[in-house]
């Protein structure tokens, strides 16, 4: 196992989450991790930090330890909507795994946290060994693809209230705290909805005691209530990533 210690537990709404920083790095055999360690740069993932831009060369990948990265589809006119999210279960820049050097989406930090950056050249060199990292990123790329596919169906078929509950739950799973940064501007981008609509939904969730929302910060008060209000997509994607995390333990 990797030398990334410091097991943490977070108990919220009757749910216990255990993690060791980034799950992919933690699952690497010791020798594999030691090759990467000198090249990993600990970074503070600040709000709206760009990991890479659409159609530009990916020069680094990010292994989040906490916080959340968004994968954003960006239109020519500048409009954008979230199609996927990456937490400590994954890594940005999976296009590199498939031999590409860029992708049409943008990746930026949605919820602040900590992570480790790795130069793309080192990432590709390790992938070329066809060892543990190659296997793990391959499994992760499949799980991320399913998440993105489910997101497309969700945006077409489910209402804004259901999608907001799903998004809050997904974020809550990855930040390991009941309170996290969230502006209405960013939530509207995540959901592809107008800010007044998002404001009304957030107010309604607060009125029902599911969340507290003030000055760009959300506190999850009733996780079970959010689960009841979310669409089926949350459970579907959670099952996919639960299966992926079991694969990590098997490496």
LUMLO-408559 format. One line per field, with one value per residue (C-alpha): residue in one letter; x, y, z; residue number from 1. Coordinates in pm, 1 decimal. Example, Ala and Ser with C-alpha at 12.3 -4.5 7.8 and 13.67 -1.06 7.14 Angstrom:
% residues 2
type	A  S
c1	1230.0  1367.0
c2	-450.0  -106.0
c3	780.0  714.0
seq	1  2
END
This chain:
% residues 251
type	X  X  X  X  X  X  X  X  X  X  X  X  X  X  X  X  X  X  X  X  X  X  X  X  X  X  X  X  X  X  X  X  X  X  X  X  X  X  X  X  X  X  X  X  X  X  X  X  X  X  X  X  X  X  X  X  X  X  X  X  X  X  X  X  X  X  X  X  X  X  X  X  X  X  X  X  X  X  X  X  X  X  X  X  X  X  X  X  X  X  X  X  X  X  X  X  X  X  X  X  X  X  X  X  X  X  X  X  X  X  X  X  X  X  X  X  X  X  X  X  X  X  X  X  X  X  X  X  X  X  X  X  X  X  X  X  X  X  X  X  X  X  X  X  X  X  X  X  X  X  X  X  X  X  X  X  X  X  X  X  X  X  X  X  X  X  X  X  X  X  X  X  X  X  X  X  X  X  X  X  X  X  X  X  X  X  X  X  X  X  X  X  X  X  X  X  X  X  X  X  X  X  X  X  X  X  X  X  X  X  X  X  X  X  X  X  X  X  X  X  X  X  X  X  X  X  X  X  X  X  X  X  X  X  X  X  X  X  X  X  X  X  X  X  X  X  X  X  X  X  X
c1	0.0  105.2  271.2  -20.0  -133.5  -375.4  -697.5  -992.9  -1350.5  -1643.8  -1980.7  -2279.6  -2644.2  -2569.9  -2314.6  -1945.4  -1686.3  -1324.5  -1044.9  -668.7  -638.2  -663.2  -791.3  -597.4  -265.6  -343.5  -411.5  -78.5  181.2  463.7  723.0  485.3  398.2  767.6  834.3  564.1  621.1  912.2  698.8  376.0  318.8  83.9  -158.6  -441.5  -737.1  -892.1  -1238.7  -1254.8  -890.8  -850.2  -684.1  -697.0  -884.9  -1100.4  -902.1  -570.5  -281.2  -313.5  19.1  -69.0  -318.5  -472.8  -530.4  -779.5  -741.1  -1049.1  -1274.5  -1432.3  -1327.3  -1591.6  -1577.8  -1749.2  -1880.1  -1810.7  -1999.7  -1850.0  -2060.9  -1917.0  -2209.0  -2107.4  -2267.0  -2126.6  -2115.9  -1906.8  -1735.4  -1407.8  -1331.4  -1069.7  -1176.0  -1023.7  -788.9  -834.0  -707.8  -815.4  -787.2  -414.8  -494.3  -640.9  -340.4  -494.2  -327.8  -640.8  -1017.5  -1310.0  -1414.3  -1273.7  -1180.5  -1196.5  -1231.5  -1592.7  -1544.7  -1210.3  -986.6  -641.2  -480.8  -161.1  -50.8  156.0  316.8  141.1  474.4  532.6  171.1  200.6  538.5  391.2  85.3  317.8  454.3  111.0  128.1  -99.8  -163.7  -267.5  -510.1  -656.2  -701.9  -863.3  -1122.4  -1173.3  -1218.1  -1498.8  -1672.5  -1636.8  -1781.5  -2088.7  -2124.7  -2114.4  -2365.3  -2599.6  -2560.0  -2675.4  -2989.1  -3047.2  -3033.8  -3291.0  -3532.4  -3526.1  -3639.5  -3419.2  -3515.6  -3415.8  -3090.9  -3002.8  -3048.2  -2835.0  -2560.6  -2555.8  -2531.5  -2250.6  -2056.7  -2124.0  -1974.4  -1647.6  -1577.2  -1589.3  -1764.6  -2126.8  -2042.8  -1885.2  -1847.7  -2117.2  -2220.1  -2546.1  -2342.6  -2152.6  -2454.5  -2634.3  -2338.6  -2340.2  -2709.9  -2736.7  -3014.4  -3071.8  -2960.5  -3312.9  -3433.8  -3143.7  -3210.2  -3572.2  -3472.7  -3208.6  -3461.4  -3715.0  -3461.9  -3372.3  -3738.8  -3784.4  -3483.9  -3265.9  -2986.8  -2877.5  -2751.0  -2581.3  -2322.5  -2198.3  -2185.9  -2409.8  -2456.3  -2620.8  -2874.2  -3082.0  -2899.3  -3186.0  -3420.3  -3187.6  -3169.9  -3549.7  -3563.6  -3288.5  -3350.6  -3246.1  -2924.7  -2752.5  -2800.1  -2699.3  -2372.8  -2299.6  -2323.2  -2081.7  -1825.6  -1873.0  -1781.7  -1481.3  -1359.2  -1381.9  -1154.6  -904.9  -885.3  -818.8  -501.5
c2	0.0  361.6  551.1  795.3  736.7  921.7  724.8  949.9  872.8  1100.1  1004.5  1190.4  1100.1  749.6  698.2  632.2  716.3  603.1  732.9  774.1  1089.8  1008.5  654.4  574.0  683.3  497.7  176.1  176.2  -83.4  70.1  63.5  221.5  500.7  563.4  627.1  894.3  1049.6  1282.2  1430.6  1480.8  1839.4  1899.8  2175.1  2373.4  2336.6  2681.5  2770.8  2799.2  2694.9  2566.6  2225.2  2237.2  2435.5  2300.7  2202.0  2302.7  2068.9  1890.3  1951.4  1811.7  1585.7  1634.0  1362.1  1525.6  1431.7  1633.2  1880.7  1832.0  1897.9  1958.7  1842.1  2116.4  2103.7  2448.4  2590.0  2828.1  3115.4  3060.8  2882.0  2581.1  2294.9  2024.5  1672.2  1498.6  1538.4  1405.7  1357.4  1162.5  845.5  965.0  1176.9  1449.3  1426.4  1069.7  1165.0  1099.6  737.1  699.3  862.6  1207.4  1531.8  1744.1  1717.5  1948.0  1982.3  2205.6  2092.3  2336.0  2320.9  2326.6  2278.6  2376.4  2114.9  1960.9  1752.2  1648.5  1755.2  1534.2  1642.5  1483.4  1351.5  1152.2  1030.9  902.1  740.5  546.1  448.6  315.4  60.2  -107.4  -170.8  -90.0  275.3  178.0  -80.0  153.1  449.2  218.5  103.4  465.0  588.5  334.7  449.4  815.5  737.6  583.5  889.2  1120.9  908.2  906.2  1282.1  1331.2  1123.6  1296.6  1645.8  1543.4  1349.0  1481.4  1808.5  2073.1  1980.6  1614.9  1711.8  1960.7  1693.5  1453.0  1711.6  1799.9  1431.8  1364.9  1662.3  1569.3  1224.6  1380.1  1668.5  1476.6  1759.4  1868.6  2227.5  2329.9  2631.5  2674.1  2993.1  3023.7  3123.6  2796.0  2582.1  2728.4  2623.0  2275.1  2227.7  2420.7  2636.1  3008.6  3157.8  3269.6  2910.1  2772.8  3032.3  2920.3  2553.5  2623.2  2828.3  2544.6  2286.3  2517.3  2572.7  2195.1  2166.7  1966.4  2223.8  2556.7  2805.9  3134.9  3352.9  3092.1  2805.8  2501.1  2284.6  1945.3  1904.3  1607.1  1364.9  1114.7  1389.1  1474.7  1106.8  1091.7  1399.7  1292.1  1113.6  751.5  866.1  923.9  560.5  429.0  623.1  547.6  174.4  211.6  391.5  151.7  -128.8  70.9  123.8  -251.6  -298.2  -57.8  -279.1  -582.3  -436.7
c3	0.0  -49.4  232.1  262.8  618.5  842.8  817.8  884.8  970.6  903.7  1044.5  905.9  893.7  1013.7  733.1  796.5  532.8  562.5  341.3  312.3  108.9  -259.8  -300.7  -619.1  -470.0  -146.9  -341.8  -525.8  -422.6  -219.0  -498.0  -748.2  -507.9  -430.0  -800.5  -808.6  -465.7  -562.9  -841.5  -644.0  -532.2  -240.7  -344.1  -194.7  -428.5  -417.7  -541.6  -924.7  -968.4  -1325.5  -1350.0  -1729.0  -1993.6  -2276.5  -2588.4  -2430.1  -2361.9  -2027.4  -1854.5  -1511.4  -1339.3  -997.2  -738.0  -496.1  -129.2  -35.7  -213.1  -554.0  -915.3  -1179.2  -1538.7  -1737.5  -2093.5  -2240.6  -2538.2  -2796.7  -2664.0  -2316.4  -2151.3  -1943.5  -1752.7  -1530.7  -1673.0  -1406.5  -1070.3  -931.7  -564.4  -371.8  -552.3  -878.3  -1086.1  -1345.5  -1703.6  -1783.7  -2152.4  -2107.0  -2026.2  -2376.2  -2544.0  -2596.3  -2489.9  -2442.7  -2418.6  -2506.0  -2141.5  -1868.5  -1517.3  -1225.9  -850.6  -743.7  -367.1  -207.6  -51.3  -78.0  -347.2  -518.2  -864.5  -1093.2  -1423.7  -1720.0  -1849.2  -1527.4  -1525.4  -1883.9  -1813.4  -1520.6  -1725.1  -1994.7  -1745.6  -1765.5  -1393.9  -1100.7  -1194.1  -1545.9  -1407.9  -1145.7  -1380.7  -1636.5  -1383.0  -1271.8  -1630.9  -1675.5  -1355.1  -1458.7  -1802.7  -1638.6  -1414.0  -1716.9  -1908.6  -1609.0  -1574.3  -1934.1  -1869.3  -1535.4  -1685.5  -1946.9  -1728.7  -1371.9  -1222.2  -1063.8  -706.3  -756.7  -926.8  -652.3  -383.8  -588.2  -633.2  -261.6  -165.9  -413.1  -281.7  81.2  14.9  -98.1  137.7  469.6  649.3  679.9  578.7  249.3  21.1  -242.7  -419.4  -611.6  -917.6  -912.9  -828.9  -1130.6  -1346.5  -1195.2  -1261.2  -1587.4  -1439.0  -1393.1  -1060.7  -956.4  -1001.3  -798.9  -528.2  -497.9  -473.4  -206.8  -10.4  -30.0  92.0  378.8  465.2  495.5  726.1  486.2  460.9  603.7  347.2  422.9  249.6  6.5  257.0  277.4  586.0  540.5  823.4  709.2  482.2  484.0  368.4  79.3  -16.1  -22.3  -245.9  -487.9  -816.2  -869.7  -1039.5  -705.0  -599.2  -943.7  -956.8  -589.1  -662.9  -954.5  -741.3  -449.2  -690.6  -811.1  -453.5  -393.0  -695.6  -536.9  -228.9  -446.2  -606.2
seq	1  2  3  4  5  6  7  8  9  10  11  12  13  14  15  16  17  18  19  20  21  22  23  24  25  26  27  28  29  30  31  32  33  34  35  36  37  38  39  40  41  42  43  44  45  46  47  48  49  50  51  52  53  54  55  56  57  58  59  60  61  62  63  64  65  66  67  68  69  70  71  72  73  74  75  76  77  78  79  80  81  82  83  84  85  86  87  88  89  90  91  92  93  94  95  96  97  98  99  100  101  102  103  104  105  106  107  108  109  110  111  112  113  114  115  116  117  118  119  120  121  122  123  124  125  126  127  128  129  130  131  132  133  134  135  136  137  138  139  140  141  142  143  144  145  146  147  148  149  150  151  152  153  154  155  156  157  158  159  160  161  162  163  164  165  166  167  168  169  170  171  172  173  174  175  176  177  178  179  180  181  182  183  184  185  186  187  188  189  190  191  192  193  194  195  196  197  198  199  200  201  202  203  204  205  206  207  208  209  210  211  212  213  214  215  216  217  218  219  220  221  222  223  224  225  226  227  228  229  230  231  232  233  234  235  236  237  238  239  240  241  242  243  244  245  246  247  248  249  250  251
END
